[in-house]
Amino acid sequence: MQSISYGDDRIRYQVCHVPDRETKVAIHVHPDGSVQVDAPMGAELVEIKKAVQKRARWVMGHIKQAHDLREHVLPREYVSGESYYYQGRRYQLKVLSTEGVKGSVKLHRGKIMVEAEDVSPAHVRKLLWDWYRTRAKDYFARRLIDITSRVFWLAETPEWRLLTMKKQWGSCSPKGVLSINPHLVKAPRECIEYVLLHELCHLQEHNHSPRFYRLLAELIPEWKSVKAKLDGMSELLLNE
């Protein structure tokens, strides 16, 4: 972890050297207020520090904004106007009370539309969660089929299931069954890809040994940057 001074404050940031990045650094302030700096593989820390220092005012402003938002987050009421993540994008919730409709959820013009006769918070929450799980099951299944065709040690798509977890995105059992958290479908697509590849690597290495990370880097060279991005969103996405 690196840091710079900004007035009476210190800005702490994580540097991720990204293989495909050529010249400029990219600074990201995540929803939890953490700062990630993506830099080319050969970039020196002193040059990265200068780049962060140059944008310190912008970074500090976004850190403060992230902290202010977290302090004023109210418990979910499952009413129109709230926002929810899906595949890395925020969508505004629109709840429609329609007589005779048991319940439906769909994406429409930048909104998650929930339509039902019963629009009580408990029922809207259930409809939303069922929708997330259905979307997650479909999307993860398609991604795993595609990924399997690119992973040389896999002859077929492994057995997997959805499993809601409070702190983990995925796991791999000793028998090779993958468990994927349905909350993951809220994350950006590159983060979903990273988690799926991470768990697939455990089919070869059931630990986090150097060999495991070599396998992971072969499949997703920029995994450190993507992991840092996901870590910065985890608290928000897992507790939505």
N, C-alpha and C positions, 0 to 999 in steps of 0.2 A: 504494500500500500504506500503510495506516494502522497505528498501534501505540499501546499503552498500557503503563504500568508496572504490574507486580504483584510486590511484594516486590523481590527481586533479579533478576527475570526481566522480559522484555518479551513481550507478546502482540501479534503482528503479524496483521493481518486485512485481507481484501479486501472493499471495499464494492461491492455490486451494487444499483443503483437499479432496482426492478422496477415496471413500469407498472401492473400490476393490484393492487399492494399498497396498502392504504389508510392504516393508522396505525402499527401496531407493527412493530418490526424482528424478524427471525428470525436466530438465530445457529446456524451449522452448523460442526461440527468433523469434517473428512473423515478417511478412513482413513489418509491420509499425514500427518495432524497439522496440515494447513493449516486456517485459519479463514476462513469466508465469512459476511458479514453482509448479508442482504437487507433493503432499506429502501424506503419509499415514494419516489416520484420527487422530491418536494419536501423531503425530510428533509435537515436541515443536518448537516454532519460533526460539529459539536460535540455535537448531540443524540444522534447515533449513538454517539459516543465514550462519552457518559454511560451509554447502555444497555449497552455492552460492559463498561464499568467495573463496573456494578452486578452483572453476572453473571461477573466475572473469575474467581472461585473455581471456578465450574462449568466455565468454558472451560478453565482451566489443568488441572483434573482430567481432562478429556476429552483434552486434548493429551498429557498424560503417559500416559494409558491407550493412546492410539494409538501412541505411540513404544514403549511397553513391548511391545505386541503385535507390532510390526514387528521388534523385537530378538529375540523368541522364536519367530519363524516358522521352522518346520522344513521341510526339503525334502518335497515331496509323496511320500507312500507309497502312495496310492490304496487306502486301507483304510477300513473302517467307522469313523465318528466324525469324519472330516475334513469341513470345510464348503466349499461351492462356491456362487458367485453365479449366479443366472439371473434376468434382467430386474429387477435391483436388489435381489433378496431372497437371503438366505443359506439354503441348504438343506444338511442333513446328509447325508453319503454313507452308504448302507447297501449293503454288498457281500454277496451271497448265492451260495454255492457250490451249484450244482444240476447233478446229473449229466445229461448229454444235452442241455443247453441251450448253444447256441453263443454267445449273448450278447444281452441286451436291457437297455434303459435306459428308465426312466419316472419321472415325478413321482408320489409317492404319500404323502399325509398329511404334507406338509412335509419329505419326504425325496427324494433322488435315489436310486432303487433300481437297482442294477446286479446282474443275475443272469446267471451263466455257469458252465460247468463249469471253465473255466480262469479263475481269479481272481488270476493273477499280476499284479503292478503294471503291467507293460508292456501286458498285454491289457486290464485295466480302464481304463488311460489311453487306449488306442485307442478303446475302446467309448464312453467319455465324450466324447472329442473328436469322434467321428463323430456322436454325439447332438447336441452343440452346433452342429456345422455344419448338420445337417439342420434343427434348430430355427431357426437363423439364416436359412437359405435360405427357409424357409416364411414366417417372420414378416416379414422384410425385403420379400419379394415382395408380401405383402398390404398392408404399410404404404406401399410405393411406389405401388401402384395407387390407394390412397385419397388419398395426398398429391397425386398427379398431377391428380386431379379438382379440387383446390383451388388449383393453381398456374396462373395465367392464361396463362403463356407456354409451357406444355407441352401439346402436342396428344395425346401418347401417352406411356406409361411408357418412360423411356429404357433403353437396354441397360445391364446391370450384371452384376457377378460378385462372388463371394466371393474375397478375397485376404488371406491371413494376413500381417500386418505387425507389426513389433516396436514401433514408436513412433507409428504413425498409425492413426486410426480409419477414414479413408476418403480417396479421391482421385478426381479427374476427369481423364481423358485429354484431349488436344487434340481427339480425335475424338468426345468426348462420352460415353465409356464410364465408368460409375461403378464403382469398386472399393470394396467395403465389407468391413471386417475382421470375420470371424466372432466374434471375442472381444467385439464390441460387444453381442451378444445377452445378455451377462452384466450389462450396465448397466441402470439404471432406464429405463423406457419413454420418459420425456421427454428423456432423453439420446440415446436411439436416434433419436427424432424430430428432435432438433437436428442430429445428424450427417447424416441423410438430407437434410434441408432445406439444410444448409450445402453439401453436394455438388451438389444440384440448382441452387443459385444460381450455381455455377460454370459451368453450361451457358449462362448469360447473361454472366457476368463471370469470365474465367479468371485472376483475380487477387484480391487483397484490398484493392481500391480502396474509397473512400468509397461509390461506387455499389453495390458488392457488399454492404456492410454495411447500406445502406438497404434493399436487396432482402430481406436476411435479417431485418431488424427488422420489415418488413411481414408476414412469414410467421410469425415467432416473436419477439414484442416482448421477451420475457424471456430472450433467448438468452444474454446475459452471465452471468446467474445460473445457467442450466443448464450452460453451458460450464465455469464455475468448479466446479460440482458434479462434472462428469465429470473435469476435470483432477485433482481431489482423490482420485479413485478409479483413475486411469489406471494407475499403477504396479502396483497390486494386481491389476486385471483383466487387464492385458496379459501378466502374468507368472504367472498361475495355472496 
